Amino acid sequence: MNTLSTGRVAQSLDKLHQDAEAADRDYRAELMATIEASGATLEQVIGEKLAEERADYRATYRDRADNFLAVSPAYGRFLYMLARACKATRIVEFGTSMGISTIYLAAALRDNGGGRLIGTELEPAKVARARANLDAAGLADLTDIREGDALETLRDVGGEVDLLLIDGAFTLYLPVLKLLEPRLKPGAVVLGENAFEPGYLDHVRNPANGYLSQPLPVDEGRGNEFTVRTL
């Protein structure tokens, strides 16, 4: 057995995925209706979102403070498996939200024998809920959830990073990655959830920058990118 599929972790994840579906259902339906009504392509919608974020990413995500915008169960299991496979002991997560992805990763740390997960989240209400959810899952002792702008909160992560999950404001993907590059171990895994920002993709897909990268066939269409640090 493993921590992910038993006891408090499994119970917490079952409940949180149900809560996420209920909280995000109307938002997703509204988004799809807008796309259909406008006749816009997904690429055009993403482009508009990126432009909105560049103008004021804080305001953009303040409007989504009640939404989970969480990973799917399939992607969460993949996160757990990957963290186990690379024997991660230090994980960094940009965009903790309500803590669902954090639980999958912290469960892997528990089953790896321990470690530290440093998460960061802009919205104070989400930080409080994430901490409570990690406590309910019995994983709070493995996590440090920091409140504020990731470009400030992740300046010091305390050591080398085995795995980095990037899942926050799209326009900060590349700045956050560059901030943490000096801390990435050779062979470290970088996962970009909803990695639509062209500058980020250009950077990780250029081997001269010290990465090998390709789209990830889990939850296809959500822009998941799988990257390994080669330097």
Secondary structure, DSSP 4 states (H G I P E B T S, - for coil): --GGGSHHHHHHHHHHHHHHHHHHHHHHHHHHHHHHHHT--HHHHHHHHHHHHHHHHHHHHHTTTT---PPPHHHHHHHHHHHHHTT-SEEEEE--TTSHHHHHHHHHHHHHT--EEEEEES-HHHHHHHHHHHHHTT-GGGEEEEES-HHHHTS--SS-EEEEEE-S-GGGHHHHHHHHGGGEEEEEEEEETT---HHHHHHHT-GGGTEEEEE--SSTTS--EEEEE--
